[in-house]
């Protein structure tokens, strides 16, 4: 700490330096590697760190996670343990097996806000039982651009009012279980064609469109009492032509914080940034400069640790914030206010009555997935359910960074459980390009050896190679069943078309039941 003390070494300077470094640590939400707490993390908790972010790499099972969070809280009882657990495609709690809950798009397809609230409450109950008290969810983005590469099934849908009512229900359900909601990605990531993990998206919508579309769900979330809001690394020239929303005073202070009477949203809770190591920020500003600008713009907590998860990163960001205050670039009061908001949420994450009477609802996720399933018979005749081992052709796009490539998806595992001996082949853009579409399909049909084929696709409308391969497969085998596990935009195809509205494990289970006729019934 000596480097932050004035040369005179006065008692006042020492206290000022100590308070400043504690505040700088308090606004960080870092990650770490491993399934046990490293010594450096425990040490920094004792020095003022208030938040920790968890990812799939930190989790083996609920018992291990509960032990980990208990160890962290022995060092600091008032601790925010955050996680990126949306359910559906984006899961950290069940990263290696797939989620027990369908994602937002499936819930939006059902359009039953009571169900959405119940799903969020059960998810929150499981998180709370493991010691997690802040969830970087739900996504309140309106998926207005069907070619969006990063949101898709993470959105409740393309209708702002539908997204708004389900966002509010999700917030209420999650927080009723004692877990603070962090509604994202403000001011709305739905109208992008670029993934902010890789580059800086630019949205050309005017302010009137922003008010009528993107901001509608965030107003609903704030009215529902969301405890936190996460900013997006997106550039909206109508709002700020220079800085992405995460670094924009116009977006955070002038829009999100400003009173409703002044045209703002009037939000007074915690503002959290999206991951600062995402290239939309890191490749343009660097994480140190970006973090300073974010706090100055009105953010309260810096999310970092998805990719950079070590003590050096924490110290670099702490020191950058302290230097910015010393150099007059960041007002000390702004940093103090941000730290105070983090500490306040750590003391009471879910609200005064949160977590009371959160009865388990273990089957709610599968119930929701079954209700979200949409079945379209094809070929002009009834579909004959599978009764023998099938052959699954999984047309697999490049993994969404937010989803990751660790989490399994598809129907093969669930079909193999119901029909032992079912096999699968994975087809990618690379294999289609290397082999050629005709050779790829010939190989699949040879491997299928007369068995019935199930083609599994994900966002078929976004991938021409996938559409070409499916066309060739259906021409050769018109009895193929097609399962769409992304956003269903393309016309239904195949002897049977199933739209699951997401790729969670329970979505695959619901589809496998429909394919075999072993489920409780499907909706046409």
C-alpha positions as CSV (number, residue, x, y, z in Angstrom):
1,X,0.0,0.0,0.0
2,X,3.0,2.3,0.4
3,X,2.9,3.4,-3.2
4,X,-0.5,5.1,-2.6
5,X,0.6,7.1,0.5
6,X,1.7,10.7,0.1
7,X,5.4,11.5,0.6
8,X,4.7,13.2,4.0
9,X,3.4,9.9,5.3
10,X,0.8,11.6,7.5
11,X,-1.8,9.6,9.3
12,X,-4.5,11.3,7.2
13,X,-2.7,10.3,4.0
14,X,-2.4,6.7,5.2
15,X,-6.2,6.6,6.0
16,X,-7.0,8.1,2.6
17,X,-4.9,5.6,0.8
18,X,-6.4,2.7,2.7
19,X,-9.9,3.9,2.0
20,X,-9.1,4.4,-1.7
21,X,-7.6,1.0,-2.2
22,X,-10.5,-0.7,-0.4
23,X,-13.0,1.2,-2.6
24,X,-11.0,0.2,-5.7
25,X,-11.1,-3.5,-4.7
26,X,-14.8,-3.2,-3.8
27,X,-15.9,-2.4,-7.3
28,X,-14.2,-5.4,-8.9
29,X,-16.0,-8.7,-9.6
30,X,-13.1,-11.0,-10.5
31,X,-13.0,-14.6,-11.4
32,X,-10.5,-17.3,-10.5
33,X,-9.4,-20.7,-11.7
34,X,-10.0,-24.0,-9.9
35,X,-12.7,-25.5,-7.6
36,X,-11.2,-24.3,-4.4
37,X,-10.5,-20.7,-3.3
38,X,-6.9,-19.7,-4.0
39,X,-4.9,-18.0,-1.3
40,X,-4.6,-14.7,-3.2
41,X,-8.4,-14.4,-3.4
42,X,-8.9,-15.0,0.3
43,X,-6.2,-12.4,1.0
44,X,-7.9,-9.8,-1.2
45,X,-11.2,-10.5,0.4
46,X,-9.7,-9.5,3.7
47,X,-8.3,-6.3,2.1
48,X,-11.6,-5.1,0.7
49,X,-12.8,-7.2,-2.2
50,X,-16.6,-7.6,-1.9
51,X,-17.5,-9.7,-5.0
52,X,-16.4,-12.9,-6.7
53,X,-17.6,-14.2,-10.1
54,X,-18.0,-17.9,-10.7
55,X,-17.8,-19.8,-14.0
56,X,-18.1,-23.4,-15.1
57,X,-14.4,-24.0,-14.4
58,X,-15.2,-23.4,-10.7
59,X,-18.0,-25.9,-10.3
60,X,-18.1,-29.7,-10.0
61,X,-21.4,-30.3,-8.3
62,X,-23.7,-28.5,-5.8
63,X,-21.9,-29.9,-2.7
64,X,-18.5,-28.7,-3.9
65,X,-19.9,-25.3,-4.8
66,X,-21.6,-24.9,-1.4
67,X,-18.3,-25.7,0.3
68,X,-16.5,-23.2,-1.9
69,X,-18.8,-20.3,-1.2
70,X,-18.8,-21.2,2.5
71,X,-15.0,-21.0,2.6
72,X,-15.2,-17.6,0.8
73,X,-17.7,-16.3,3.4
74,X,-15.5,-17.4,6.3
75,X,-13.2,-14.7,5.0
76,X,-15.9,-12.1,4.3
77,X,-19.5,-12.8,5.4
78,X,-21.0,-9.9,3.4
79,X,-19.9,-11.3,0.0
80,X,-21.5,-11.1,-3.4
81,X,-21.0,-14.4,-5.1
82,X,-22.0,-13.9,-8.7
83,X,-22.6,-16.3,-11.5
84,X,-23.7,-16.3,-15.2
85,X,-26.6,-18.7,-14.9
86,X,-29.3,-18.0,-17.4
87,X,-30.5,-21.5,-17.7
88,X,-31.0,-22.9,-21.2
89,X,-28.0,-22.7,-23.4
90,X,-26.0,-20.6,-20.9
91,X,-25.4,-22.6,-17.8
92,X,-22.5,-22.7,-15.3
93,X,-24.2,-24.7,-12.6
94,X,-24.7,-27.6,-15.0
95,X,-22.0,-26.8,-17.6
96,X,-20.9,-30.4,-18.2
97,X,-24.4,-32.0,-18.4
98,X,-26.7,-29.3,-19.8
99,X,-29.3,-27.3,-17.9
100,X,-32.3,-28.6,-16.1
101,X,-34.1,-25.4,-17.2
102,X,-35.1,-24.2,-20.6
103,X,-33.8,-20.7,-21.6
104,X,-35.7,-17.5,-22.2
105,X,-36.8,-18.2,-25.7
106,X,-38.6,-21.4,-24.6
107,X,-40.3,-19.5,-21.8
108,X,-41.3,-16.8,-24.2
109,X,-42.7,-19.4,-26.6
110,X,-45.0,-20.7,-23.8
111,X,-45.8,-17.1,-22.8
112,X,-47.0,-18.0,-19.3
113,X,-45.6,-15.5,-16.9
114,X,-46.5,-17.6,-13.9
115,X,-44.4,-20.4,-15.4
116,X,-41.5,-18.1,-16.0
117,X,-41.6,-16.9,-12.4
118,X,-41.7,-20.4,-11.1
119,X,-38.7,-21.5,-13.3
120,X,-36.7,-18.5,-12.1
121,X,-37.6,-19.1,-8.5
122,X,-36.5,-22.8,-8.7
123,X,-33.3,-21.8,-10.4
124,X,-32.7,-19.1,-7.8
125,X,-33.5,-21.6,-5.0
126,X,-30.8,-24.0,-6.3
127,X,-28.3,-21.1,-6.6
128,X,-29.0,-19.9,-3.1
129,X,-28.6,-23.4,-1.7
130,X,-25.1,-23.3,-3.1
131,X,-24.3,-19.9,-1.6
132,X,-24.7,-17.8,-4.8
133,X,-26.6,-14.5,-4.3
134,X,-26.1,-12.5,-7.5
135,X,-27.1,-13.9,-10.9
136,X,-26.0,-12.1,-14.1
137,X,-29.4,-12.8,-15.5
138,X,-32.0,-12.4,-17.1
139,X,-31.3,-11.2,-20.6
140,X,-33.8,-8.5,-21.4
141,X,-32.7,-8.1,-25.0
142,X,-35.4,-7.9,-27.6
143,X,-34.1,-10.2,-30.4
144,X,-35.2,-7.9,-33.2
145,X,-32.4,-9.0,-35.5
146,X,-32.9,-12.7,-36.4
147,X,-29.3,-12.9,-37.5
148,X,-28.0,-11.9,-34.1
149,X,-25.0,-14.1,-33.3
150,X,-24.8,-13.7,-29.6
151,X,-28.4,-13.3,-28.2
152,X,-30.8,-15.6,-30.1
153,X,-32.5,-18.1,-27.8
154,X,-31.1,-16.1,-24.8
155,X,-33.9,-13.6,-25.5
156,X,-37.6,-14.2,-24.6
157,X,-38.5,-13.1,-28.2
158,X,-38.8,-10.3,-30.7
159,X,-41.8,-8.6,-29.2
160,X,-40.8,-5.8,-26.7
161,X,-44.0,-6.3,-24.6
162,X,-43.6,-10.1,-24.4
163,X,-39.9,-9.7,-23.4
164,X,-40.9,-7.0,-20.8
165,X,-43.5,-9.1,-19.0
166,X,-41.3,-12.2,-18.9
167,X,-38.3,-10.2,-17.8
168,X,-40.3,-8.8,-14.9
169,X,-41.6,-12.3,-14.0
170,X,-38.1,-13.7,-14.1
171,X,-36.7,-10.9,-11.9
172,X,-39.5,-11.4,-9.4
173,X,-39.0,-15.2,-9.3
174,X,-35.3,-15.1,-9.0
175,X,-35.2,-12.5,-6.2
176,X,-38.0,-14.3,-4.3
177,X,-35.5,-17.1,-3.8
178,X,-32.9,-14.7,-2.3
179,X,-30.7,-14.2,-5.3
180,X,-30.3,-10.7,-6.8
181,X,-31.1,-10.4,-10.5
182,X,-28.8,-8.5,-12.8
183,X,-30.8,-7.6,-15.9
184,X,-28.8,-7.4,-19.1
185,X,-27.5,-6.2,-21.6
186,X,-28.4,-2.5,-21.2
187,X,-29.5,-0.7,-23.3
188,X,-30.3,-3.8,-25.4
189,X,-28.1,-6.1,-27.5
190,X,-30.9,-7.6,-29.7
191,X,-30.4,-5.5,-32.8
192,X,-26.8,-6.5,-33.4
193,X,-25.1,-8.6,-36.1
194,X,-21.7,-8.6,-34.3
195,X,-20.8,-10.5,-31.2
196,X,-19.2,-8.1,-28.6
197,X,-17.0,-10.9,-27.4
198,X,-15.1,-10.4,-30.7
199,X,-15.7,-6.8,-31.8
200,X,-17.7,-3.7,-31.1
201,X,-21.3,-3.9,-32.4
202,X,-22.9,-0.7,-33.7
203,X,-26.7,-0.2,-33.5
204,X,-28.1,2.4,-35.9
205,X,-31.5,2.7,-34.3
206,X,-32.7,6.2,-33.4
207,X,-33.7,7.3,-29.9
208,X,-37.5,6.8,-30.6
209,X,-36.9,3.2,-31.6
210,X,-34.7,2.7,-28.6
211,X,-37.4,4.0,-26.3
212,X,-40.2,1.9,-28.0
213,X,-38.2,-1.3,-28.3
214,X,-35.0,-1.9,-26.4
215,X,-35.8,0.0,-23.3
216,X,-39.3,-1.4,-22.7
217,X,-38.0,-4.6,-20.9
218,X,-35.5,-2.6,-18.8
219,X,-38.3,-0.4,-17.6
220,X,-40.3,-3.5,-16.6
221,X,-37.3,-5.0,-14.8
222,X,-36.7,-1.8,-12.8
223,X,-40.4,-1.7,-11.9
224,X,-40.1,-5.3,-10.8
225,X,-37.2,-4.3,-8.5
226,X,-34.2,-5.7,-10.2
227,X,-31.3,-5.2,-7.9
228,X,-28.7,-4.8,-10.7
229,X,-28.4,-4.0,-14.4
230,X,-25.5,-5.1,-16.6
231,X,-24.3,-2.7,-19.4
232,X,-23.6,-3.8,-22.9
233,X,-20.4,-3.2,-25.0
234,X,-22.4,-1.7,-27.9
235,X,-22.1,1.6,-29.7
236,X,-25.4,3.5,-30.2
237,X,-24.5,6.7,-32.2
238,X,-28.0,8.1,-31.4
239,X,-27.1,8.1,-27.8
240,X,-23.3,8.5,-27.8
241,X,-21.3,8.4,-31.0
242,X,-17.9,7.9,-29.3
243,X,-18.2,5.5,-26.4
244,X,-19.9,2.1,-26.1
245,X,-22.7,2.0,-23.5
246,X,-20.5,0.5,-20.8
247,X,-18.2,3.6,-21.0
248,X,-20.8,6.2,-21.8
249,X,-22.0,8.8,-19.3
250,X,-24.9,9.5,-21.6
251,X,-26.0,5.8,-21.4
252,X,-25.4,5.1,-17.8
253,X,-25.7,8.4,-16.0
254,X,-27.9,10.2,-18.5
255,X,-30.3,7.4,-19.4
256,X,-30.2,4.6,-16.9
257,X,-29.7,6.7,-13.8
258,X,-31.6,9.9,-14.7
259,X,-35.0,10.4,-13.1
260,X,-38.0,9.3,-15.1
261,X,-39.2,12.9,-15.2
262,X,-36.1,13.8,-17.0
263,X,-36.4,11.1,-19.6
264,X,-34.3,8.5,-17.8
265,X,-35.2,5.1,-16.3
266,X,-34.6,6.2,-12.7
267,X,-32.6,3.1,-11.7
268,X,-30.8,3.4,-8.4
269,X,-29.4,-0.1,-8.0
270,X,-26.1,-1.6,-8.9
271,X,-24.7,-1.1,-12.5
272,X,-22.4,-4.0,-13.5
273,X,-20.3,-4.0,-16.6
274,X,-20.3,-6.9,-19.0
275,X,-16.9,-8.7,-19.1
276,X,-14.2,-6.2,-19.6
277,X,-11.9,-8.6,-21.3
278,X,-14.3,-8.9,-24.2
279,X,-12.7,-7.5,-27.3
280,X,-15.3,-4.8,-27.8
281,X,-13.5,-3.1,-24.8
282,X,-10.1,-4.8,-24.4
283,X,-9.0,-4.4,-28.0
284,X,-10.0,-0.8,-28.2
285,X,-9.4,0.7,-24.7
286,X,-7.6,-2.0,-22.7
287,X,-9.1,-3.3,-19.5
288,X,-7.4,-0.8,-17.2
289,X,-8.4,2.2,-19.2
290,X,-11.8,0.7,-19.9
291,X,-12.5,0.1,-16.2
292,X,-11.6,3.6,-15.3
293,X,-13.9,5.0,-18.0
294,X,-16.7,2.7,-16.9
295,X,-16.6,3.8,-13.3
296,X,-16.4,7.4,-14.3
297,X,-19.4,6.9,-16.7
298,X,-21.6,5.6,-13.8
299,X,-20.9,1.9,-13.6
300,X,-20.5,0.5,-10.0
301,X,-18.9,-2.9,-10.5
302,X,-16.4,-4.2,-13.0
303,X,-17.0,-7.7,-14.2
304,X,-13.7,-9.4,-15.2
305,X,-12.6,-13.0,-14.9
306,X,-14.2,-14.9,-17.8
307,X,-10.8,-15.0,-19.5
308,X,-8.4,-13.1,-17.1
309,X,-8.7,-14.9,-13.8
310,X,-5.6,-14.2,-11.7
311,X,-4.3,-12.0,-9.0
312,X,-2.3,-9.8,-11.4
313,X,-5.5,-8.8,-13.2
314,X,-7.1,-7.7,-9.9
315,X,-4.0,-5.7,-8.9
316,X,-3.7,-4.1,-12.3
317,X,-7.3,-2.9,-12.2
318,X,-7.1,-1.8,-8.5
319,X,-4.0,0.2,-9.2
320,X,-5.5,1.8,-12.4
321,X,-8.5,3.0,-10.5
322,X,-6.3,4.4,-7.7
323,X,-4.1,6.2,-10.2
324,X,-7.1,7.7,-11.9
325,X,-8.3,9.2,-8.7
326,X,-4.8,10.5,-7.8
327,X,-4.5,12.0,-11.3
328,X,-7.9,13.7,-11.2
329,X,-9.3,11.6,-14.0
330,X,-11.8,9.8,-11.8
331,X,-13.6,11.7,-9.0
332,X,-12.9,10.0,-5.6
333,X,-16.6,10.4,-4.6
334,X,-17.7,8.6,-7.8
335,X,-15.5,5.6,-6.8
336,X,-16.7,5.8,-3.2
337,X,-20.4,5.9,-4.3
338,X,-19.8,2.8,-6.6
339,X,-18.1,0.9,-3.8
340,X,-21.0,1.8,-1.4
341,X,-23.6,0.4,-3.8
342,X,-21.6,-2.9,-4.1
343,X,-21.4,-3.2,-0.3
344,X,-25.1,-2.4,0.1
345,X,-26.1,-5.1,-2.2
346,X,-23.7,-7.6,-0.6
347,X,-25.5,-6.9,2.7
348,X,-29.0,-7.5,1.3
349,X,-28.9,-9.2,-2.2
350,X,-32.4,-10.4,-2.6
351,X,-34.6,-8.0,-0.7
352,X,-36.2,-8.1,2.8
353,X,-38.3,-11.2,2.4
354,X,-36.3,-13.0,-0.2
355,X,-35.7,-16.8,0.2
356,X,-38.5,-17.4,2.7
357,X,-40.7,-20.4,1.8
358,X,-38.9,-21.2,-1.4
359,X,-40.3,-24.7,-1.8
360,X,-38.5,-27.0,-4.2
361,X,-40.1,-27.5,-7.7
362,X,-37.7,-30.1,-9.2
363,X,-39.7,-30.9,-12.3
364,X,-40.6,-27.4,-13.3
365,X,-37.8,-27.1,-15.9
366,X,-38.8,-30.3,-17.8
367,X,-42.5,-29.2,-17.6
368,X,-41.6,-25.9,-19.2
369,X,-39.5,-27.5,-21.9
370,X,-42.3,-29.8,-22.8
371,X,-44.7,-26.9,-23.0
372,X,-42.3,-25.0,-25.2
373,X,-42.0,-27.8,-27.8
374,X,-43.7,-27.1,-31.1
375,X,-44.4,-30.1,-33.4
376,X,-45.2,-29.8,-37.1
377,X,-45.9,-33.1,-38.9
378,X,-44.7,-33.2,-42.5
379,X,-45.1,-35.4,-45.6
380,X,-48.9,-35.4,-45.6
381,X,-49.1,-38.4,-43.3
382,X,-48.8,-39.1,-39.5
383,X,-45.3,-39.4,-38.1
384,X,-44.5,-42.9,-36.9
385,X,-42.6,-42.7,-33.6
386,X,-39.1,-44.1,-33.4
387,X,-39.1,-47.6,-31.9
388,X,-35.5,-48.8,-32.8
389,X,-32.1,-47.2,-32.5
390,X,-31.8,-44.1,-34.7
391,X,-29.0,-42.2,-36.3
392,X,-28.6,-38.6,-35.3
393,X,-26.9,-36.1,-37.6
394,X,-26.0,-33.1,-35.5
395,X,-25.3,-30.0,-37.7
396,X,-23.2,-28.0,-35.3
397,X,-22.3,-24.3,-35.7
398,X,-19.4,-22.6,-34.1
399,X,-20.1,-22.2,-30.4
400,X,-21.4,-18.9,-29.1
401,X,-18.8,-17.6,-26.7
402,X,-21.3,-17.0,-24.0
403,X,-22.5,-20.6,-24.2
404,X,-19.1,-22.1,-24.5
405,X,-18.1,-25.4,-26.1
406,X,-18.1,-27.4,-22.9
407,X,-21.9,-27.7,-22.5
408,X,-23.4,-30.7,-24.5
409,X,-26.5,-30.1,-26.6
410,X,-28.7,-32.0,-28.9
411,X,-31.0,-35.0,-28.7
412,X,-28.6,-37.9,-29.1
413,X,-27.9,-38.5,-25.4
414,X,-31.6,-38.5,-24.6
415,X,-32.5,-40.6,-27.6
416,X,-29.8,-43.1,-26.6
417,X,-31.4,-43.3,-23.1
418,X,-34.8,-44.1,-24.6
419,X,-33.5,-46.2,-27.5
420,X,-30.1,-47.8,-26.6
421,X,-27.9,-48.2,-29.6
422,X,-28.7,-44.8,-31.1
423,X,-25.6,-43.3,-32.6
424,X,-24.6,-39.7,-33.7
425,X,-22.4,-37.9,-36.1
426,X,-21.3,-34.3,-35.8
427,X,-21.2,-32.2,-39.0
428,X,-19.7,-28.7,-39.0
429,X,-19.1,-26.0,-41.6
430,X,-15.5,-27.2,-41.8
431,X,-16.4,-30.8,-42.5
432,X,-19.0,-29.6,-45.1
433,X,-16.4,-27.5,-46.8
434,X,-13.7,-30.1,-46.7
435,X,-15.8,-33.0,-47.9
436,X,-18.4,-31.2,-50.0
437,X,-22.1,-31.4,-49.2
438,X,-22.8,-34.4,-51.4
439,X,-20.0,-36.5,-49.9
440,X,-20.9,-35.4,-46.4
441,X,-24.5,-36.6,-46.8
442,X,-23.4,-39.9,-48.5
443,X,-21.1,-40.6,-45.6
444,X,-23.9,-40.0,-43.1
445,X,-26.4,-42.3,-44.9
446,X,-23.8,-45.0,-45.2
447,X,-23.1,-44.8,-41.5
448,X,-26.9,-44.8,-40.7
449,X,-27.1,-48.2,-42.4
450,X,-30.8,-48.1,-43.0
451,X,-31.7,-46.7,-39.6
452,X,-34.1,-43.7,-39.4
453,X,-32.3,-40.4,-39.3
454,X,-32.9,-37.4,-37.0
455,X,-31.3,-34.2,-38.1
456,X,-30.5,-31.7,-35.4
457,X,-29.9,-28.1,-36.4
458,X,-29.3,-24.9,-34.5
459,X,-30.3,-21.5,-36.0
460,X,-30.7,-23.0,-39.5
461,X,-31.6,-19.6,-41.0
462,X,-28.2,-18.2,-40.0
463,X,-26.0,-20.9,-41.6
464,X,-26.2,-21.5,-45.4
465,X,-23.9,-24.6,-45.2
466,X,-26.3,-26.2,-42.7
467,X,-29.3,-25.4,-44.9
468,X,-27.6,-26.9,-48.0
469,X,-26.7,-30.0,-46.1
470,X,-30.2,-30.5,-44.7
471,X,-31.7,-30.0,-48.2
472,X,-29.5,-32.8,-49.5
473,X,-30.2,-35.1,-46.6
474,X,-34.0,-34.6,-47.0
475,X,-33.8,-35.2,-50.7
476,X,-32.2,-38.6,-50.1
477,X,-34.2,-39.4,-46.9
478,X,-37.5,-37.6,-46.8
479,X,-38.5,-39.6,-43.7
480,X,-35.8,-37.7,-41.7
481,X,-37.1,-35.9,-38.6
482,X,-35.7,-32.4,-38.1
483,X,-35.2,-30.9,-34.6
484,X,-34.4,-27.1,-34.5
485,X,-32.8,-26.2,-31.2
486,X,-32.1,-22.5,-32.0
487,X,-34.5,-19.7,-33.0
488,X,-37.0,-21.3,-35.4
489,X,-37.0,-18.9,-38.4
490,X,-36.8,-21.2,-41.4
491,X,-40.0,-23.0,-42.6
492,X,-40.5,-26.4,-40.9
493,X,-39.0,-29.3,-42.9
494,X,-38.8,-33.0,-42.6
495,X,-41.2,-35.9,-41.9
496,X,-41.5,-34.3,-38.5
497,X,-40.3,-30.9,-37.4
498,X,-39.7,-30.1,-33.7
499,X,-38.9,-26.6,-32.5
500,X,-37.5,-26.7,-29.0
501,X,-36.6,-23.0,-28.7
502,X,-33.3,-23.8,-27.1
503,X,-30.7,-26.4,-26.6
504,X,-30.8,-27.1,-22.8
505,X,-30.7,-30.7,-21.7
506,X,-34.4,-30.7,-20.9
507,X,-35.2,-29.3,-24.4
508,X,-33.4,-32.4,-25.8
509,X,-35.3,-34.6,-23.4
510,X,-38.7,-33.1,-24.5
511,X,-37.7,-33.6,-28.2
512,X,-36.6,-37.2,-27.6
513,X,-39.9,-38.0,-25.9
514,X,-41.8,-36.6,-28.9
515,X,-39.6,-38.5,-31.4
516,X,-40.3,-41.8,-29.6
517,X,-43.8,-41.1,-28.5
518,X,-42.8,-41.8,-24.9
519,X,-43.6,-38.3,-23.5
520,X,-46.8,-37.1,-21.9
521,X,-48.0,-35.5,-25.1
522,X,-46.8,-32.7,-27.5
523,X,-48.4,-29.5,-28.7
524,X,-48.9,-29.1,-32.4
